[in-house]
Amino acid sequence: MKYVNAGNILPDALVRELQKYIQGGYIYVPRNQARRAWGEATGYRQELKCRNQKIVEEYRSGVSAEDLAERYCLSVHAIRKIIYQK
């Protein structure tokens, strides 16, 4: 993100209006486009969703949380969070 002097790029009327709210400070102007959520670009979010569904299915079929933790290289706590997720 690059610093730009508002007086150099904005109309005077707009600068005066902004000065009513902030003077001598920094203001962030977000981009106009929406950002994609984490993991959407790579597909990793979908991979985790599938993995977590498999974990829940295996747990419901009788596999213990300890065995699932070993199988998926996760902690028992992480497995329980996945299992009890709504």
N, C-alpha and C positions, 0 to 999 in steps of 0.2 A: 504494500500500500504506500502510495507516494503522497507527500505533503503538497498541497496546492493552495495558493493564496486565493481566497474567495473573491477579493477585490479585482483580481486579474481575469477571472473567468465568468463571474456572475454579473447581471445587471445591477446598477446602483440601488434601485428600489428593492430588489431582493436582498442585497447585502444589508440595507437598513432594517428590513423586516427581521432578518436573522439576528441582528444586533440587539433587538428587543429581548431575545431569549438567551443569547450567549455572546460575550465580548472577550476577545483575546484568548479563547480556548480552542479546543479541537472538537470537531464534529465529524461523525462517521456517516457517510451516505451509502446505504446498501445498494448492491447491484439490482437491476430491474428483473433479472431472471431468477427463477426458483432453483435452489440447489437440490441435487439428488441426496437421498438419505445415505448414511454410512453403509457401505457394502453393496450398493445397488450396481455400481459400475463394473465391479469384478465378479458379481454373482455369489460372493462369499456369504452374504446375508441369507440367500436361499439355501446354500449348503448347510449352514448352521441350523436353519429351520428343519431341513430334512433329517439331519443328525439328531436333533432334539426329539423329533417325532419318533424316530427309531428307538431312542432311549426310553421314552414313555411307553411305547408298545412292549418293549422287552421287559420293562419293570412290571407292567400289568400282567405279563405272561409268567411272572414268577422269578425273574432274575433279580438278585439282591443288588442294592445300591453299591455295595462294596465291589461286587463283580463288575458292574457297569463302570465304576470308576477306574478299575484296572484296565478294562477292555478299551475304553475311550481316552485313557490317559488324562483323566480329570479327577479332582478331589471328590470325596463323598459329599461334601457340602455343595459343590457345584452340581452334582447329579441330583441332589435333593431339591435344589432351586429349580432345576429343569422339570423335575417330576411334579412339584407342587405349583408350578406356574399355571395361571388361569388361562 
